Amino acid sequence: MTINDARAREDETREALIARLLATALSDEANIAAYYALVSRYPAAALLCAFETARGLPSALVKKSRGAYFTFLLRQICPHPNEPSQSREEPA
């Protein structure tokens, strides 16, 4: 096993852990595969922002689920997840 293989395995394990934590915290364990896909696609800052907002929503205002709201927020925060959010700059 090379160093790159070990790093790739560590990143994969980290993504799986984060996906499990998100699904559990949002009471949406049935959709763990969706969370894994989101974690592997979106930057950590967008995930954290969407998570904090979704968790802060009062239960009475949840229409479908916190997980659905979390996904909606991610798409609003980071509409192009394959582009690194830190490198985007506003035009002058």
C-alpha positions as CSV (number, residue, x, y, z in Angstrom):
1,M,0.0,0.0,0.0
2,T,1.4,3.4,-1.0
3,I,1.0,6.6,0.9
4,N,-1.5,7.9,-1.6
5,D,-3.6,4.7,-1.1
6,A,-3.5,5.2,2.6
7,R,-4.6,8.8,2.3
8,A,-7.4,7.9,-0.1
9,R,-8.6,5.2,2.4
10,E,-8.5,7.7,5.3
11,D,-10.5,10.3,3.3
12,E,-13.1,7.6,2.4
13,T,-13.4,6.7,6.1
14,R,-13.7,10.3,7.1
15,E,-16.4,10.9,4.5
16,A,-18.4,7.8,5.7
17,L,-18.1,9.0,9.3
18,I,-19.3,12.5,8.5
19,A,-22.2,11.1,6.4
20,R,-23.3,8.9,9.3
21,L,-23.1,11.8,11.8
22,L,-25.2,14.0,9.5
23,A,-27.8,11.3,8.9
24,T,-28.1,10.6,12.6
25,A,-28.2,14.2,13.7
26,L,-30.9,15.0,11.1
27,S,-32.9,11.8,12.1
28,D,-32.6,10.5,8.5
29,E,-30.5,7.2,8.8
30,A,-32.6,5.6,6.1
31,N,-30.9,7.9,3.5
32,I,-27.3,7.3,4.5
33,A,-26.2,6.8,0.9
34,A,-27.5,10.2,0.0
35,Y,-25.5,11.8,2.8
36,Y,-22.4,9.9,1.7
37,A,-22.8,11.3,-1.9
38,L,-23.3,14.9,-0.5
39,V,-20.3,14.7,1.7
40,S,-18.1,13.5,-1.1
41,R,-19.4,16.3,-3.4
42,Y,-19.7,19.4,-1.3
43,P,-17.0,21.4,0.6
44,A,-16.9,21.1,4.4
45,A,-17.9,24.8,4.9
46,A,-21.1,24.3,2.9
47,L,-22.0,21.1,4.8
48,L,-21.5,22.8,8.1
49,C,-23.5,25.9,7.2
50,A,-26.4,23.9,5.8
51,F,-26.3,21.5,8.8
52,E,-26.4,24.3,11.4
53,T,-29.3,26.0,9.6
54,A,-31.3,22.8,9.2
55,R,-30.8,21.8,12.8
56,G,-31.8,25.3,14.0
57,L,-35.2,25.2,12.2
58,P,-38.0,24.8,14.7
59,S,-39.8,21.4,14.4
60,A,-43.1,23.2,13.6
61,L,-41.6,24.7,10.5
62,V,-40.2,21.4,9.0
63,K,-42.4,20.6,6.0
64,K,-40.8,17.3,4.7
65,S,-37.8,16.5,6.8
66,R,-34.7,18.1,8.1
67,G,-32.7,16.0,5.7
68,A,-34.7,17.4,2.7
69,Y,-34.2,21.0,4.0
70,F,-30.4,20.2,4.5
71,T,-30.2,19.1,0.9
72,F,-32.1,22.2,-0.3
73,L,-29.8,24.5,1.7
74,L,-26.7,22.8,0.3
75,R,-27.8,23.4,-3.3
76,Q,-28.5,27.1,-2.4
77,I,-25.2,27.6,-0.7
78,C,-23.1,25.8,-3.2
79,P,-24.9,25.5,-6.6
80,H,-21.7,24.2,-8.3
81,P,-20.1,21.7,-5.8
82,N,-17.3,20.6,-8.2
83,E,-15.9,24.1,-8.1
84,P,-13.9,24.9,-4.9
85,S,-15.9,27.6,-3.0
86,Q,-12.7,29.2,-1.6
87,S,-11.3,30.0,-5.1
88,R,-14.5,31.8,-6.3
89,E,-14.0,35.6,-6.1
90,E,-16.5,38.3,-6.9
91,P,-15.7,40.3,-10.0
92,A,-14.4,43.8,-9.3
